[in-house]
Amino acid sequence: MDIHEYQAKEILEGYGVKIAEGGLAYSPEDAVQRAREIGGSVWAVKAQIHSGARGKAGGVKICFTHEEVEAAAESMLGKRLVTHQTGPEGKICSRLYIEAGTDIEKELYFSFLVDRSEERIVMVGSSQGGMEIEELAENNPDAIKKIYIDPAVGLLDFQAREMAFELGLDATQISHAVKFIRGCYCAMRELDANMLEVNPLVVTKSGELITLDAKMGFDDNALFRRPKVMELRDKTQEHPQEMAAADRGLSYVGLDGDIGCMINGAGLAMATMDMIKLAGGEPANFLDVGGGASAERTEKAFRLVLADKGVKAMLVNIFAGINRCDWIAEGVVHAVKKIDMKIPLIVRLSGTNVEEGRKIIAESGLPIITATTLAEAAEKAVLARNEQVAKEGAA
């Protein structure tokens, strides 16, 4: 789960991390009022969406008068911002963060990430902040410093000092940097975050360290024990199908293809998507219905897949271990009859009670295409998709 910049800053401030003064605005009038409350003569108006690279999309503007603040707010609120992270569909901006201008001397990059291959948290820093870390990694990888943290020991002071020196800070700033790093680490560990990024972390001309932008992501599987973090969820920033799936206990990830998938088991889902691509098609989603497959749950999964209007064919691939194929087949038949599908459906069943399941499908009287192997199912799904596209094109 991701959260907004202003929410991440509020969390970090509670852990002793210094941020610039700011306030939230939901209208141009609110934005001007926040600027007046902050005072000064320079303000940053920042669109609050779940994406980086907002500045390039017009989502961050520096203003020098209240009139400029109002105009900037007017240009962002209610608008769809498109960045390379949002994809072409973009994200709607419904709130702004108005922040006091900062007298910047130097911009740095800092983050904590979970490195699954190393099974440790990695601390990443660079003296070249303010730009996308992917660009920096490609153009100047030597500018990035990584320090791995043993989870059994935690962050040690010497590691924080080492990173502070790598960031190019002078001796008078090291103690402040250590406090900042420790605050970030504590926030990450104590709240079950899997990513914390500060870009840029700025050094002001007076020598202060200020978090100018912050991003945090949290482990969805740990949210049950972090109710205060869960309250920060903004559903308007989430993919509609992914949000609906999460609320129903299903694992769904939207993709760019047009062959919908309903599969049980993450590994089988990945293999199925690979086979679809190998057969010349493109999967429209990753959907793992998990171990339970009642008629009600199957219907919910069908509706999630079919909510994507770009889907031209649907493939159901179930390996029944704990489940039974006859239960799955009954759920599929129930869902198809209730939903009145208009696109081809391909079903491949394997495992417990597979013959009974296939019999239920065959005797249903529904135009369901069946397959016995994964390769056959993928090939039939691509063929059905092509026929559906041709049919729609001729209509």
C-alpha positions as a Markdown table, in Angstrom:
| # | Residue | x | y | z |
|---|---|---|---|---|
| 1 | Met | 0.0 | 0.0 | 0.0 |
| 2 | Asp | 1.3 | 3.4 | -1.0 |
| 3 | Ile | 0.5 | 6.7 | 0.8 |
| 4 | His | 0.8 | 10.4 | -0.2 |
| 5 | Glu | 3.8 | 12.6 | 0.3 |
| 6 | Tyr | 2.2 | 14.7 | 3.1 |
| 7 | Gln | 1.3 | 11.5 | 5.0 |
| 8 | Ala | 4.8 | 10.1 | 4.7 |
| 9 | Lys | 6.2 | 13.4 | 6.0 |
| 10 | Glu | 3.8 | 13.4 | 9.0 |
| 11 | Ile | 5.0 | 9.9 | 9.9 |
| 12 | Leu | 8.7 | 10.8 | 9.6 |
| 13 | Glu | 8.2 | 14.0 | 11.6 |
| 14 | Gly | 6.9 | 11.8 | 14.4 |
| 15 | Tyr | 10.3 | 10.0 | 14.3 |
| 16 | Gly | 12.3 | 13.2 | 14.6 |
| 17 | Val | 12.9 | 13.8 | 10.9 |
| 18 | Lys | 12.9 | 17.5 | 10.0 |
| 19 | Ile | 10.4 | 18.7 | 7.3 |
| 20 | Ala | 9.5 | 22.1 | 5.9 |
| 21 | Glu | 6.3 | 23.7 | 7.1 |
| 22 | Gly | 3.3 | 22.8 | 5.0 |
| 23 | Gly | -0.5 | 22.2 | 4.9 |
| 24 | Leu | -3.1 | 20.4 | 2.9 |
| 25 | Ala | -5.5 | 22.1 | 0.5 |
| 26 | Tyr | -8.6 | 20.8 | -1.4 |
| 27 | Ser | -9.4 | 24.0 | -3.3 |
| 28 | Pro | -7.6 | 27.0 | -4.7 |
| 29 | Glu | -9.0 | 29.1 | -1.8 |
| 30 | Asp | -7.6 | 26.5 | 0.7 |
| 31 | Ala | -4.2 | 26.7 | -1.1 |
| 32 | Val | -4.0 | 30.5 | -0.7 |
| 33 | Gln | -5.0 | 30.2 | 3.0 |
| 34 | Arg | -2.3 | 27.6 | 3.6 |
| 35 | Ala | 0.2 | 30.0 | 2.0 |
| 36 | Arg | -0.9 | 32.8 | 4.2 |
| 37 | Glu | -0.6 | 30.6 | 7.3 |
| 38 | Ile | 2.9 | 29.5 | 6.4 |
| 39 | Gly | 4.1 | 33.0 | 5.6 |
| 40 | Gly | 7.1 | 33.9 | 3.7 |
| 41 | Ser | 7.3 | 34.8 | 0.0 |
| 42 | Val | 8.0 | 31.4 | -1.7 |
| 43 | Trp | 5.8 | 28.3 | -1.7 |
| 44 | Ala | 5.8 | 25.0 | -3.4 |
| 45 | Val | 2.3 | 23.7 | -4.6 |
| 46 | Lys | 2.5 | 19.9 | -4.9 |
| 47 | Ala | -0.1 | 17.6 | -6.4 |
| 48 | Gln | -0.8 | 14.7 | -4.1 |
| 49 | Ile | -0.9 | 11.5 | -6.2 |
| 50 | His | 0.7 | 8.1 | -5.8 |
| 51 | Ser | 3.5 | 8.6 | -8.3 |
| 52 | Gly | 6.9 | 10.0 | -8.6 |
| 53 | Ala | 8.1 | 12.4 | -11.4 |
| 54 | Arg | 5.2 | 14.7 | -10.6 |
| 55 | Gly | 7.3 | 17.8 | -11.4 |
| 56 | Lys | 7.8 | 16.7 | -15.0 |
| 57 | Ala | 4.0 | 16.3 | -15.3 |
| 58 | Gly | 3.3 | 19.8 | -14.0 |
| 59 | Gly | 2.4 | 18.5 | -10.5 |
| 60 | Val | 4.9 | 20.7 | -8.7 |
| 61 | Lys | 5.1 | 24.4 | -9.1 |
| 62 | Ile | 7.1 | 27.1 | -7.3 |
| 63 | Cys | 5.0 | 30.2 | -6.6 |
| 64 | Phe | 6.0 | 33.7 | -5.4 |
| 65 | Thr | 2.6 | 35.4 | -4.9 |
| 66 | His | -0.7 | 34.3 | -3.6 |
| 67 | Glu | -2.2 | 34.8 | -7.1 |
| 68 | Glu | 0.4 | 32.3 | -8.4 |
| 69 | Val | -0.5 | 29.8 | -5.7 |
| 70 | Glu | -4.2 | 30.1 | -6.6 |
| 71 | Ala | -3.5 | 29.7 | -10.3 |
| 72 | Ala | -1.3 | 26.7 | -9.7 |
| 73 | Ala | -3.9 | 25.0 | -7.5 |
| 74 | Glu | -6.5 | 25.7 | -10.1 |
| 75 | Ser | -4.4 | 24.0 | -12.8 |
| 76 | Met | -3.9 | 20.8 | -10.7 |
| 77 | Leu | -7.0 | 20.1 | -8.8 |
| 78 | Gly | -9.3 | 17.7 | -10.5 |
| 79 | Lys | -6.9 | 17.2 | -13.3 |
| 80 | Arg | -5.4 | 13.8 | -14.5 |
| 81 | Leu | -1.6 | 13.8 | -14.1 |
| 82 | Val | 0.3 | 11.4 | -16.4 |
| 83 | Thr | 3.8 | 10.3 | -15.4 |
| 84 | His | 6.0 | 7.4 | -16.5 |
| 85 | Gln | 5.0 | 5.7 | -13.3 |
| 86 | Thr | 1.2 | 6.1 | -13.7 |
| 87 | Gly | 1.0 | 4.9 | -17.2 |
| 88 | Pro | -1.1 | 6.6 | -19.9 |
| 89 | Glu | -4.3 | 6.5 | -17.7 |
| 90 | Gly | -2.7 | 8.9 | -15.2 |
| 91 | Lys | -4.1 | 9.7 | -11.7 |
| 92 | Ile | -6.6 | 12.3 | -10.6 |
| 93 | Cys | -5.3 | 15.0 | -8.3 |
| 94 | Ser | -7.9 | 15.7 | -5.6 |
| 95 | Arg | -5.6 | 17.4 | -2.9 |
| 96 | Leu | -2.6 | 19.6 | -2.8 |
| 97 | Tyr | 0.3 | 20.1 | -0.3 |
| 98 | Ile | 1.4 | 23.7 | 0.1 |
| 99 | Glu | 4.9 | 23.9 | 1.5 |
| 100 | Ala | 7.2 | 26.7 | 2.5 |
| 101 | Gly | 10.0 | 27.4 | 0.1 |
| 102 | Thr | 13.4 | 26.1 | 1.1 |
| 103 | Asp | 16.8 | 27.8 | 0.5 |
| 104 | Ile | 18.6 | 24.8 | -1.1 |
| 105 | Glu | 22.3 | 24.4 | -1.1 |
| 106 | Lys | 22.5 | 20.8 | -2.1 |
| 107 | Glu | 20.2 | 17.9 | -3.1 |
| 108 | Leu | 20.8 | 14.3 | -1.9 |
| 109 | Tyr | 19.1 | 11.0 | -2.4 |
| 110 | Phe | 18.3 | 8.5 | 0.4 |
| 111 | Ser | 16.2 | 5.4 | 0.8 |
| 112 | Phe | 15.6 | 2.2 | 2.7 |
| 113 | Leu | 14.4 | -0.8 | 0.7 |
| 114 | Val | 13.7 | -4.5 | 1.3 |
| 115 | Asp | 16.2 | -6.5 | -0.8 |
| 116 | Arg | 14.4 | -9.9 | -1.1 |
| 117 | Ser | 17.4 | -11.5 | -2.8 |
| 118 | Glu | 19.6 | -10.7 | 0.2 |
| 119 | Glu | 16.8 | -11.0 | 2.8 |
| 120 | Arg | 17.9 | -7.8 | 4.3 |
| 121 | Ile | 17.1 | -4.1 | 4.3 |
| 122 | Val | 19.4 | -2.1 | 2.1 |
| 123 | Met | 20.2 | 1.6 | 2.8 |
| 124 | Val | 20.8 | 3.5 | -0.4 |
| 125 | Gly | 22.2 | 7.0 | -0.7 |
| 126 | Ser | 23.7 | 9.3 | -3.2 |
| 127 | Ser | 25.1 | 12.8 | -3.2 |
| 128 | Gln | 23.3 | 13.4 | -6.5 |
| 129 | Gly | 19.6 | 13.8 | -5.5 |
| 130 | Gly | 16.6 | 15.4 | -7.1 |
| 131 | Met | 16.6 | 13.0 | -10.1 |
| 132 | Glu | 15.2 | 9.6 | -10.7 |
| 133 | Ile | 17.3 | 6.9 | -9.1 |
| 134 | Glu | 16.8 | 4.7 | -12.2 |
| 135 | Glu | 18.5 | 7.4 | -14.4 |
| 136 | Leu | 21.3 | 7.8 | -11.9 |
| 137 | Ala | 21.9 | 4.0 | -11.7 |
| 138 | Glu | 22.1 | 3.8 | -15.5 |
| 139 | Asn | 24.2 | 6.9 | -16.1 |
| 140 | Asn | 26.5 | 6.9 | -13.0 |
| 141 | Pro | 26.1 | 3.8 | -10.9 |
| 142 | Asp | 29.3 | 4.6 | -8.9 |
| 143 | Ala | 27.4 | 7.6 | -7.4 |
| 144 | Ile | 25.1 | 5.2 | -5.5 |
| 145 | Lys | 26.2 | 3.8 | -2.2 |
| 146 | Lys | 24.5 | 0.7 | -0.7 |
| 147 | Ile | 24.8 | -0.5 | 2.9 |
| 148 | Tyr | 23.1 | -3.8 | 4.0 |
| 149 | Ile | 21.6 | -4.0 | 7.4 |
| 150 | Asp | 21.4 | -7.3 | 9.3 |
| 151 | Pro | 17.8 | -7.7 | 10.5 |
| 152 | Ala | 19.0 | -9.5 | 13.7 |
| 153 | Val | 21.2 | -6.6 | 14.7 |
| 154 | Gly | 19.4 | -3.6 | 13.1 |
| 155 | Leu | 21.0 | -0.3 | 12.0 |
| 156 | Leu | 24.3 | 0.5 | 13.7 |
| 157 | Asp | 25.6 | 4.0 | 14.3 |
| 158 | Phe | 28.7 | 3.4 | 12.3 |
| 159 | Gln | 26.6 | 2.5 | 9.3 |
| 160 | Ala | 24.6 | 5.7 | 9.6 |
| 161 | Arg | 27.8 | 7.7 | 9.9 |
| 162 | Glu | 29.3 | 5.9 | 6.9 |
| 163 | Met | 26.3 | 6.8 | 4.8 |
| 164 | Ala | 26.4 | 10.4 | 6.0 |
| 165 | Phe | 30.0 | 10.7 | 4.8 |
| 166 | Glu | 29.1 | 9.1 | 1.5 |
| 167 | Leu | 26.5 | 11.8 | 1.0 |
| 168 | Gly | 29.2 | 14.4 | 1.1 |
| 169 | Leu | 28.2 | 16.0 | 4.4 |
| 170 | Asp | 30.7 | 17.9 | 6.5 |
| 171 | Ala | 31.6 | 17.0 | 10.1 |
| 172 | Thr | 29.2 | 19.5 | 11.6 |
| 173 | Gln | 26.2 | 17.8 | 9.8 |
| 174 | Ile | 27.1 | 14.2 | 10.6 |
| 175 | Ser | 25.2 | 14.0 | 13.9 |
| 176 | His | 22.1 | 15.5 | 12.3 |
| 177 | Ala | 22.4 | 13.0 | 9.5 |
| 178 | Val | 22.7 | 10.1 | 11.9 |
| 179 | Lys | 19.5 | 11.3 | 13.7 |
| 180 | Phe | 17.7 | 11.6 | 10.3 |
| 181 | Ile | 18.8 | 8.1 | 9.2 |
| 182 | Arg | 17.9 | 6.4 | 12.5 |
| 183 | Gly | 14.5 | 8.1 | 12.4 |
| 184 | Cys | 13.8 | 6.8 | 8.9 |
| 185 | Tyr | 14.9 | 3.3 | 9.9 |
| 186 | Cys | 12.7 | 3.2 | 13.0 |
| 187 | Ala | 9.7 | 4.4 | 11.0 |
| 188 | Met | 10.3 | 1.7 | 8.4 |
| 189 | Arg | 10.8 | -1.2 | 10.9 |
| 190 | Glu | 8.1 | -0.2 | 13.4 |
| 191 | Leu | 5.4 | 0.3 | 10.7 |
| 192 | Asp | 6.2 | -2.6 | 8.5 |
| 193 | Ala | 7.1 | -0.5 | 5.5 |
| 194 | Asn | 8.9 | -2.1 | 2.6 |
| 195 | Met | 10.1 | 1.1 | 1.0 |
| 196 | Leu | 11.0 | 4.6 | 2.3 |
| 197 | Glu | 12.5 | 7.1 | -0.1 |
| 198 | Val | 13.5 | 10.7 | 0.5 |
| 199 | Asn | 14.3 | 12.4 | -2.8 |
| 200 | Pro | 15.5 | 15.0 | -2.5 |
| 201 | Leu | 16.9 | 15.3 | 1.0 |
| 202 | Val | 18.2 | 18.8 | 0.9 |
| 203 | Val | 21.0 | 20.7 | 2.7 |
| 204 | Thr | 19.9 | 24.3 | 3.2 |
| 205 | Lys | 22.3 | 27.2 | 3.0 |
| 206 | Ser | 22.2 | 27.4 | 6.8 |
| 207 | Gly | 23.4 | 23.7 | 7.0 |
| 208 | Glu | 20.1 | 22.1 | 8.0 |
| 209 | Leu | 18.9 | 18.7 | 6.6 |
| 210 | Ile | 15.3 | 18.8 | 5.4 |
| 211 | Thr | 13.1 | 16.2 | 3.9 |
| 212 | Leu | 11.8 | 17.9 | 0.8 |
| 213 | Asp | 9.9 | 14.9 | -0.7 |
| 214 | Ala | 9.1 | 11.6 | 0.8 |
| 215 | Lys | 7.5 | 8.3 | -0.3 |
| 216 | Met | 6.5 | 5.3 | 1.7 |
| 217 | Gly | 5.1 | 1.9 | 0.7 |
| 218 | Phe | 3.8 | -0.7 | 3.2 |
| 219 | Asp | 3.6 | -4.5 | 3.3 |
| 220 | Asp | -0.1 | -5.3 | 2.5 |
| 221 | Asn | 0.2 | -8.6 | 4.5 |
| 222 | Ala | 1.1 | -6.6 | 7.7 |
| 223 | Leu | -1.7 | -4.0 | 7.5 |
| 224 | Phe | -3.9 | -6.0 | 9.8 |
| 225 | Arg | -1.6 | -5.1 | 12.7 |
| 226 | Arg | -1.2 | -1.5 | 11.6 |
| 227 | Pro | -4.7 | 0.0 | 11.7 |
| 228 | Lys | -3.4 | 3.6 | 11.8 |
| 229 | Val | -1.4 | 3.0 | 8.6 |
| 230 | Met | -4.4 | 1.4 | 7.0 |
| 231 | Glu | -6.4 | 4.6 | 7.7 |
| 232 | Leu | -4.0 | 6.4 | 5.3 |
| 233 | Arg | -5.2 | 4.4 | 2.3 |
| 234 | Asp | -6.5 | 6.5 | -0.6 |
| 235 | Lys | -8.7 | 4.3 | -2.8 |
| 236 | Thr | -9.0 | 7.0 | -5.4 |
| 237 | Gln | -5.4 | 6.4 | -6.3 |
| 238 | Glu | -5.7 | 2.6 | -6.7 |
| 239 | His | -6.5 | 0.6 | -9.8 |
| 240 | Pro | -10.3 | -0.1 | -9.6 |
| 241 | Gln | -10.1 | -3.8 | -10.1 |
| 242 | Glu | -7.0 | -4.2 | -7.8 |
| 243 | Met | -8.8 | -2.3 | -5.1 |
| 244 | Ala | -12.0 | -4.4 | -5.5 |
| 245 | Ala | -10.0 | -7.6 | -5.5 |
| 246 | Ala | -8.1 | -6.6 | -2.3 |
| 247 | Asp | -11.4 | -5.8 | -0.5 |
| 248 | Arg | -12.7 | -9.3 | -1.5 |
| 249 | Gly | -9.5 | -11.2 | -0.5 |
| 250 | Leu | -8.4 | -11.8 | -4.1 |
| 251 | Ser | -5.0 | -11.1 | -5.6 |
| 252 | Tyr | -5.4 | -9.1 | -8.8 |
| 253 | Val | -2.9 | -7.1 | -10.9 |
| 254 | Gly | -4.1 | -5.3 | -14.0 |
| 255 | Leu | -2.0 | -5.7 | -17.2 |
| 256 | Asp | -2.1 | -4.4 | -20.7 |
| 257 | Gly | -3.3 | -7.4 | -22.6 |
| 258 | Asp | -6.8 | -8.6 | -23.6 |
| 259 | Ile | -6.9 | -12.3 | -22.4 |
| 260 | Gly | -8.5 | -12.3 | -18.9 |
| 261 | Cys | -7.2 | -14.9 | -16.4 |
| 262 | Met | -8.7 | -16.6 | -13.4 |
| 263 | Ile | -6.2 | -19.1 | -11.8 |
| 264 | Asn | -5.6 | -20.6 | -8.4 |
| 265 | Gly | -2.0 | -20.3 | -7.1 |
| 266 | Ala | 0.5 | -17.6 | -7.8 |
| 267 | Gly | 3.0 | -19.9 | -9.4 |
| 268 | Leu | 0.4 | -21.4 | -11.8 |
| 269 | Ala | -0.8 | -17.9 | -12.6 |
| 270 | Met | 2.7 | -16.9 | -13.6 |
| 271 | Ala | 3.2 | -20.0 | -15.7 |
| 272 | Thr | -0.2 | -19.4 | -17.4 |
| 273 | Met | 0.7 | -15.9 | -18.3 |
| 274 | Asp | 4.0 | -17.1 | -19.8 |
| 275 | Met | 2.1 | -19.7 | -21.8 |
| 276 | Ile | -0.3 | -17.1 | -23.2 |
| 277 | Lys | 2.6 | -15.0 | -24.3 |
| 278 | Leu | 4.3 | -18.0 | -25.8 |
| 279 | Ala | 1.2 | -18.7 | -27.8 |
| 280 | Gly | 1.2 | -15.2 | -29.2 |
| 281 | Gly | -1.3 | -13.5 | -26.8 |
| 282 | Glu | -1.1 | -11.0 | -24.0 |
| 283 | Pro | -2.7 | -11.5 | -20.5 |
| 284 | Ala | -5.0 | -8.8 | -19.3 |
| 285 | Asn | -4.4 | -9.5 | -15.6 |
| 286 | Phe | -2.9 | -11.6 | -12.9 |
| 287 | Leu | -5.7 | -13.1 | -10.7 |
| 288 | Asp | -5.1 | -15.7 | -8.0 |
| 289 | Val | -8.4 | -16.8 | -6.5 |
| 290 | Gly | -6.5 | -18.8 | -3.8 |
| 291 | Gly | -7.6 | -22.0 | -2.2 |
| 292 | Gly | -11.3 | -21.3 | -1.8 |
| 293 | Ala | -13.4 | -21.4 | -4.9 |
| 294 | Ser | -17.1 | -21.3 | -3.9 |
| 295 | Ala | -19.7 | -20.3 | -6.5 |
| 296 | Glu | -19.9 | -16.9 | -4.9 |
| 297 | Arg | -16.1 | -16.4 | -4.9 |
| 298 | Thr | -15.9 | -17.6 | -8.5 |
| 299 | Glu | -18.6 | -15.1 | -9.6 |
| 300 | Lys | -16.7 | -12.3 | -7.9 |
| 301 | Ala | -13.5 | -13.3 | -9.7 |
| 302 | Phe | -15.4 | -13.4 | -13.1 |
| 303 | Arg | -16.8 | -9.9 | -12.5 |
| 304 | Leu | -13.4 | -8.5 | -11.6 |
| 305 | Val | -11.9 | -9.9 | -14.9 |
| 306 | Leu | -14.8 | -8.8 | -17.0 |
| 307 | Ala | -14.9 | -5.3 | -15.5 |
| 308 | Asp | -11.9 | -4.7 | -17.8 |
| 309 | Lys | -13.7 | -3.8 | -21.1 |
| 310 | Gly | -10.6 | -4.5 | -23.1 |
| 311 | Val | -10.8 | -8.3 | -22.3 |
| 312 | Lys | -11.6 | -10.3 | -25.5 |
| 313 | Ala | -11.4 | -13.8 | -24.1 |
| 314 | Met | -11.1 | -15.4 | -20.6 |
| 315 | Leu | -9.1 | -18.3 | -19.5 |
| 316 | Val | -9.8 | -20.3 | -16.3 |
| 317 | Asn | -6.9 | -22.6 | -15.3 |
| 318 | Ile | -7.5 | -24.5 | -12.1 |
| 319 | Phe | -5.3 | -27.2 | -10.5 |
| 320 | Ala | -7.4 | -28.7 | -7.7 |
| 321 | Gly | -5.5 | -29.9 | -4.7 |
| 322 | Ile | -7.3 | -28.8 | -1.6 |
| 323 | Asn | -10.2 | -27.8 | -3.8 |
| 324 | Arg | -12.1 | -30.2 | -6.0 |
| 325 | Cys | -12.7 | -29.8 | -9.8 |
| 326 | Asp | -16.4 | -30.5 | -9.5 |
| 327 | Trp | -16.8 | -27.6 | -7.0 |
| 328 | Ile | -14.8 | -25.3 | -9.4 |
| 329 | Ala | -16.9 | -26.4 | -12.4 |
| 330 | Glu | -20.2 | -25.8 | -10.5 |
| 331 | Gly | -18.9 | -22.3 | -9.6 |
| 332 | Val | -17.9 | -21.6 | -13.2 |
| 333 | Val | -21.3 | -22.7 | -14.6 |
| 334 | His | -23.1 | -20.6 | -11.9 |
| 335 | Ala | -21.0 | -17.5 | -12.7 |
| 336 | Val | -21.4 | -17.8 | -16.5 |
| 337 | Lys | -25.2 | -18.2 | -16.3 |
| 338 | Lys | -25.6 | -15.3 | -13.9 |
| 339 | Ile | -23.2 | -12.9 | -15.7 |
| 340 | Asp | -24.3 | -13.8 | -19.3 |
| 341 | Met | -20.8 | -13.6 | -20.8 |
| 342 | Lys | -20.4 | -12.1 | -24.2 |
| 343 | Ile | -16.8 | -13.3 | -24.8 |
| 344 | Pro | -15.3 | -16.7 | -25.3 |
| 345 | Leu | -14.5 | -18.7 | -22.1 |
| 346 | Ile | -11.7 | -21.4 | -22.0 |
| 347 | Val | -11.6 | -23.7 | -19.0 |
| 348 | Arg | -8.8 | -26.1 | -18.1 |
| 349 | Leu | -9.3 | -28.3 | -15.0 |
| 350 | Ser | -6.8 | -30.7 | -13.4 |
| 351 | Gly | -6.4 | -32.5 | -10.1 |
| 352 | Thr | -9.0 | -33.8 | -7.6 |
| 353 | Asn | -12.3 | -35.0 | -9.2 |
| 354 | Val | -11.2 | -33.7 | -12.6 |
| 355 | Glu | -13.5 | -36.1 | -14.5 |
| 356 | Glu | -16.5 | -35.0 | -12.5 |
| 357 | Gly | -15.6 | -31.4 | -13.1 |
| 358 | Arg | -15.3 | -31.9 | -16.9 |
| 359 | Lys | -18.6 | -33.7 | -17.0 |
| 360 | Ile | -20.3 | -30.7 | -15.3 |
| 361 | Ile | -18.9 | -28.3 | -17.8 |
| 362 | Ala | -19.8 | -30.6 | -20.8 |
| 363 | Glu | -23.4 | -31.1 | -19.6 |
| 364 | Ser | -24.0 | -27.4 | -18.8 |
| 365 | Gly | -25.1 | -26.6 | -22.3 |
| 366 | Leu | -22.9 | -23.5 | -22.2 |
| 367 | Pro | -20.5 | -22.6 | -25.0 |
| 368 | Ile | -17.4 | -23.2 | -22.9 |
| 369 | Ile | -14.2 | -24.2 | -24.6 |
| 370 | Thr | -12.3 | -26.9 | -22.7 |
| 371 | Ala | -8.7 | -28.0 | -22.6 |
| 372 | Thr | -6.7 | -30.7 | -20.9 |
| 373 | Thr | -3.2 | -29.2 | -20.8 |
| 374 | Leu | -1.9 | -25.7 | -20.1 |
| 375 | Ala | -0.4 | -25.3 | -23.5 |
| 376 | Glu | -3.6 | -26.3 | -25.2 |
| 377 | Ala | -5.6 | -23.9 | -23.0 |
| 378 | Ala | -3.3 | -21.0 | -23.9 |
| 379 | Glu | -3.4 | -21.8 | -27.6 |
| 380 | Lys | -7.2 | -22.0 | -27.6 |
| 381 | Ala | -7.4 | -18.7 | -25.6 |
| 382 | Val | -5.3 | -16.9 | -28.2 |
| 383 | Leu | -7.3 | -18.4 | -31.0 |
| 384 | Ala | -10.6 | -17.5 | -29.4 |
| 385 | Arg | -9.3 | -14.0 | -28.7 |
| 386 | Asn | -8.3 | -13.5 | -32.4 |
| 387 | Glu | -11.8 | -14.7 | -33.5 |
| 388 | Gln | -13.5 | -12.3 | -31.1 |
| 389 | Val | -11.4 | -9.4 | -32.3 |
| 390 | Ala | -12.2 | -10.2 | -36.0 |
| 391 | Lys | -15.9 | -10.6 | -35.1 |
| 392 | Glu | -16.1 | -7.2 | -33.4 |
| 393 | Gly | -14.2 | -5.6 | -36.3 |
| 394 | Ala | -16.7 | -6.9 | -38.8 |
| 395 | Ala | -19.7 | -5.8 | -36.7 |
